[in-house]
Amino acid sequence: MRELPAAATLTPLFVTEVYRTELGGTGLDSLIVQLDKVCEKMASQDAEGKGWADRQGYIGYTSYGSIDDLVAFDPAFADLKSVLNVQMLAVAKMLEMDLRGGTLELTNMWVNRLAPGGAHTGHIHPHSVFSGTLYINVPNGSGALQFEDPRLGFMMHAPMRTANARPHRQISVPIAPQRGTLLIWESWLRHEVATNRAATHRTSISFNYDLKT
């Protein structure tokens, strides 16, 4: 039986990276408290948003189809935008992106209050560079954000990975957030929201950024 040469290596190529930082318990904790109150108020008063969610089969409340400009809607969202602008520049730098003099700008932002039993099937965010979610209220059992290997359609006869394979070799990876978790990823990365099995709503704020020249 032939053995591999001692110098044999594996070279990681085309790595998919997801940015995570924790804002809860930091100087931004008061902003999370503010946002929680605003989101709860919106969910109780935004009849158009609740109607849109019902028509789309979304179990819970979302402002996605009702309020176009959250930044103008409440100062807390304007403060969040300022935080996200800084985070976006940091992510682009970490990923060694060449913005060619352009700027990353917020294109839309929306509130999600996922009710018990609710989920969101696999999707991407077209016409954007970065997408992300800030988790405002995360009860135990409310579900992870599941990311999918974007190459699945090209794997042909590739075998499944072992159950204990490292995360970067899996074809689907869950990331469990907590209150104050901020996740950012490139918008082409397919993802889904697992079923909320908690007894109460999970609240989050999602957003997209595009490159403006």
C-alpha positions, 0 to 999 in steps of 0.5 A, a space after each residue: 500500500 502506497 502512503 501519501 508523501 509527508 509533504 502532501 497538503 490540502 489548499 483551501 480555495 474559494 472560502 465562504 466566510 460569515 462575519 459574526 460579532 456580539 453587540 449585546 452587553 456592550 456600549 450598544 446594548 441600550 440600542 438593542 433595548 430601544 430597537 426591541 421596544 420599537 419592533 414590538 410597537 410596530 408589530 402591534 400597530 402596522 396593520 399593512 405589514 401584518 396583512 402582507 405577512 398573512 398573504 405571504 404565509 409568514 407566521 408572525 410579523 414583518 415590515 418587509 412589505 409595508 415600511 420602505 424606510 425604517 431609518 426615517 421611521 424611528 431614530 433607533 434605526 438611524 442609529 443602527 444604520 450608523 453602526 452597520 456602516 462601520 461594520 460593513 467597512 470592516 467586513 469588506 476589509 477583512 474579505 480584502 474586497 476592492 471597492 474601487 472608490 465606491 461606497 457600501 450603502 444601506 438599500 433596505 432594512 426590515 423587522 422580523 418577528 417570527 412567531 412560534 412555528 414560523 420558519 423561512 425557507 431557503 433564499 438569497 438576497 439578489 441585487 446586493 453585496 452584503 446581507 445580514 441580521 441583527 438579533 434583538 430577542 432570541 428565546 431558547 429554541 427559536 432556531 438557527 440560521 442555516 447556511 448552504 454550500 453554494 456549490 451544491 448544484 455542481 457536486 454531481 457524485 460527491 459523497 456526503 460529509 461525515 457527521 463530525 466533519 469540520 464546519 468548512 467541509 459541511 454542505 449545510 451549517 447552522 449558526 445559532 444566534 443570541 440576543 445582540 448577535 450581528 451576522 453579515 454574509 455575502 448576499 449570494 449565500 443561500 440560507 434559511 431560518 429554522 422553525 421557531 420552536 420557542 414559546 414566544 416570538 423571535 425578533 430580528 432586523 435584516 438588511 441589505 447593502 449594495 456598492 454605489 459608485 
